[in-house]
Each structure stands twice: as C-alpha cells, then as structure tokens.
Amino acid sequence: EQQGIKTGYIGMLAVKAGHRRHGIGRELVRKVLLRMKELGCTSVTLETEKSNAAALRLYQESFGFIREELLVRYYLNWGDAYRLRLWF
C-alpha cells in the first residue's frame, strides 16, 4: 500500500445455494463497497475462481470490476483464479 492510498479487499463472500438468485450477494457487495469507499479506499480487489461464471458476472457486469491478473493454480485444488479490481 502506497502512502495515502487505501485498497480494500474482499476475502470471502458466499451465499448458501438455496438462497441464491434473490439479490443477497449483490446487496452484500454493494454494502461492502459503500463502506470501503466511506473509509477512504481508492480501489477494492478480490480473487475469484476462473470457472465461477456467476461470480465473474456479478463483479464485472454489476459493479464494474476489471480483470487485473490471471493467477495460475491459485487455489488448493489447483484451480486458476482472476484477480479483479474496482477503482472508485
């Protein structure tokens, strides 16, 4: 972190299978992003599995995150991930 620059980080966000597709994840992300912005963050990063189309759609299409980096074999199951970033 550079002097005076704050980056927020979303480490884990999950919605139980039976409760998906009701806007819960979107609302959680919206609230977290709002709070990070209030705290002075200039950007937010997260990682999501490359194969997780629903998460990629949520972050990229609903909130404007951009793919910053491909992380090869990032997860313990050797799954690849994308690092995503949203700039405020």
ABEGO torsion letter per residue (X at the ends): XBBGBBBBBBABBBBBAAABGAGAAAAAAAAAAAAAAAAGBABBBBBBBAABAAAAAAAAAAAGBBBABBBBGABAAGBBBBBBBBBX
